[in-house]
């Protein structure tokens, strides 16, 4: 008799932890199967069963495009990771990390155990925080022009017509050099933050962002980091920089890629 693909089960992996962590007493992303721990290679694999049909094939592709289906499951995945983080370091896996069997899961864990353990030790006692920044380029040019005029570095002629033309030339020159100036500002910001962090990773820039960094912070250093960002925002805000700090997040940026 053929197996009904709608009843086939896959193993959903949420993350890997040291052996002292326990499974949270909640159900998994399918809202039916409980969270379990599978011990392998001195690591705990935090898993649950899910219907394979929901995540693969045409049905799976449709599901991940369906916000109504996807959102509660992504939120449950994050809830489980956060519950584990409250107990200790977690090597988090992306949403939808599946294995066909426990043998397949164990083989991958054994292959990656050394890297996973090193990552867990690296993030122990830490949290991931994100720093993003945008730049209002017009405001930056306005302020740099004003500073140049006030300092005497720039001089404009008295005649209004010539003055306007010369000012437009200065603005174009400042705008042309704005990327280099912005890069110097970001380097200075990074140097100010470097003593406060355990590690950092650049993140992909999206939309109009000029900065997107992930920081690994010791838990006792979070408040000092946030205060430093406030000081930086006050200093650079006049130039058109806007900063946004978010966290704590699971340390995805500081762990190896999906072992599946």
C-alpha positions in Angstrom: 0.0 0.0 0.0 1.3 3.5 -0.9 2.1 5.8 1.9 -0.1 8.9 2.1 2.4 11.8 1.8 0.1 14.0 4.0 0.8 11.7 7.0 4.6 11.5 6.5 6.6 13.1 9.3 9.9 15.0 9.3 12.1 16.1 12.1 12.2 19.8 12.6 15.4 21.1 14.2 15.1 24.4 16.2 18.6 24.5 17.6 21.5 22.8 19.4 22.5 23.3 23.0 24.8 21.9 25.6 23.4 18.9 27.5 22.2 20.8 30.5 19.3 22.5 28.8 15.8 21.0 28.8 13.0 21.1 26.3 10.4 23.9 26.8 7.0 22.4 27.8 5.2 23.7 24.6 4.3 22.3 21.3 6.2 22.9 18.1 5.6 25.0 15.0 2.8 22.8 13.8 0.9 23.5 17.1 0.5 19.7 17.7 3.7 17.8 18.4 5.6 18.5 21.6 9.2 19.7 21.7 11.7 17.0 22.5 15.5 16.6 23.1 17.6 14.2 21.2 21.1 13.7 22.6 23.9 13.2 20.2 27.7 13.9 20.2 27.4 15.6 23.7 24.9 18.1 22.3 21.1 18.4 22.7 19.2 18.7 19.5 15.9 20.5 20.2 13.3 18.9 17.8 9.7 18.2 17.1 7.8 16.3 14.5 6.1 18.1 11.7 4.0 17.0 8.6 6.5 16.8 5.7 3.7 17.8 3.4 3.5 21.3 5.0 7.1 22.1 4.2 7.9 20.4 0.9 6.7 20.3 -2.7 4.1 22.6 -4.1 2.1 22.7 -0.9 5.2 23.8 1.0 6.1 26.5 -1.5 2.6 27.9 -1.3 2.7 27.8 2.5 5.9 29.9 2.8 4.3 32.5 0.5 1.2 32.6 2.7 1.7 35.1 5.5 -1.3 33.8 7.4 0.3 30.3 7.5 3.9 31.5 7.9 3.7 34.2 10.6 2.4 32.1 13.6 4.9 29.3 12.8 7.9 31.7 12.6 6.7 33.3 15.9 6.5 29.8 17.5 10.0 29.0 16.2 11.3 32.2 17.8 9.5 31.6 21.0 11.1 28.2 21.4 14.6 29.7 20.7 13.9 32.4 23.2 12.9 29.9 25.8 16.1 28.0 25.3 18.2 31.2 25.4 16.8 31.8 28.9 18.5 28.6 30.0 21.9 29.1 28.2 23.6 29.5 24.9 21.8 28.2 21.8 23.1 27.5 18.3 19.9 28.5 16.5 18.7 27.0 13.2 16.7 28.9 10.6 12.9 28.3 10.3 12.2 25.2 8.3 15.3 23.1 9.0 14.1 19.6 8.4 15.6 16.1 8.5 14.2 12.9 7.1 15.2 10.7 10.0 17.1 10.6 13.3 19.9 8.9 11.5 20.2 11.8 9.1 20.0 14.3 12.0 22.7 12.4 14.0 25.1 12.2 11.0 24.9 16.0 10.5 25.4 16.7 14.2 28.4 14.5 14.4 29.9 16.1 11.3 29.5 19.6 12.7 29.8 19.0 16.5 33.2 20.6 16.8 32.1 23.8 15.1 28.8 23.9 17.0 30.6 23.4 20.4 33.1 26.2 19.5 30.2 28.5 18.6 28.3 27.7 21.8 31.3 28.5 23.9 31.9 31.7 22.0 28.3 33.0 22.7 28.0 31.8 26.3 26.9 34.6 28.5 26.3 36.9 25.5 23.4 38.3 23.4 23.2 39.4 19.8 22.2 43.0 19.2 21.7 44.8 16.0 22.7 48.4 15.1 21.3 50.1 11.9 21.8 53.6 10.6 20.5 55.7 7.8 21.8 59.0 6.5 19.9 62.1 5.3 22.3 63.1 2.6 20.9 66.6 2.1 21.1 67.3 5.8 24.7 66.1 5.9 25.7 68.4 3.0 23.8 71.3 4.6 25.7 70.9 7.9 29.1 70.2 6.3 28.7 73.4 4.2 27.8 75.4 7.2 30.7 74.1 9.2 33.0 74.9 6.3 31.8 78.4 6.1 31.9 79.0 9.8 35.5 77.7 10.1 36.7 79.7 7.1 37.5 76.6 5.1 35.0 77.7 2.5 34.5 81.3 1.3 31.6 82.7 -0.8 31.7 85.9 -2.8 29.6 88.8 -1.7 27.8 89.2 -5.0 24.5 87.3 -4.8 24.7 85.8 -8.3 28.2 84.6 -7.9 27.5 83.5 -4.3 24.7 81.2 -5.4 26.8 79.6 -8.1 29.7 79.1 -5.9 27.5 77.6 -3.1 26.0 75.1 -5.6 29.5 74.1 -6.7 30.5 73.5 -3.0 27.3 71.5 -2.5 28.1 69.3 -5.5 31.6 68.8 -4.2 30.5 67.8 -0.8 27.8 65.5 -2.2 30.4 63.8 -4.4 32.6 63.2 -1.3 29.8 62.1 1.0 30.4 58.4 0.7 34.1 58.8 1.8 33.0 61.1 4.6 30.3 58.7 5.7 32.8 55.8 5.7 35.1 57.8 7.9 32.3 58.4 10.4 31.3 54.8 10.4 34.9 53.8 11.1 35.0 56.2 14.0 31.8 54.8 15.4 33.1 51.2 15.1 36.3 52.2 16.9 34.2 53.7 19.7 32.1 50.6 20.1 34.9 48.0 19.7 36.0 48.0 23.3 32.5 47.2 24.5 31.7 44.2 22.4 32.8 40.5 22.3 32.5 40.3 18.5 30.7 41.8 15.5 29.5 40.9 12.0 28.5 43.2 9.1 25.0 42.5 7.9 23.6 43.0 4.4 22.5 46.6 3.7 18.9 46.9 2.7 16.8 49.9 1.6 18.5 53.1 2.5 20.7 51.8 5.3 24.4 52.9 5.4 25.2 50.7 8.4 23.9 47.4 9.6 26.0 45.5 12.2 25.4 42.6 14.5 27.2 42.8 17.9 27.8 40.0 20.3 27.6 41.6 23.8 28.2 40.2 27.2 24.9 40.5 29.2 26.5 42.8 31.7 27.8 45.1 28.9 24.5 45.7 27.2 23.6 48.8 29.2 27.0 50.4 28.6 26.7 49.6 24.9 23.2 51.2 24.7 24.5 54.3 26.5 27.4 54.6 24.0 24.9 54.4 21.1 22.9 57.2 22.7 26.1 59.3 22.9 26.9 58.5 19.2 23.4 59.3 18.1 23.6 62.7 19.8 27.0 63.5 18.2 26.1 62.3 14.7 22.4 63.1 14.6 23.0 66.7 13.6 24.6 65.4 10.4 21.5 63.4 9.4 22.4 60.0 10.8 19.6 58.1 12.4 20.4 55.0 14.5 18.2 52.0 15.6 19.3 49.4 18.1 17.3 46.1 18.4 17.8 43.0 20.5 18.4 40.7 22.1 18.3 38.2 19.3 19.4 34.6 19.0 23.0 34.6 17.9 22.4 33.6 14.3 25.2 36.0 13.1 27.8 34.3 15.3 27.0 30.7 14.6 27.8 28.5 11.6 25.3 28.1 8.8 22.4 25.6 8.8 23.8 22.1 9.2 21.0 20.5 7.2 
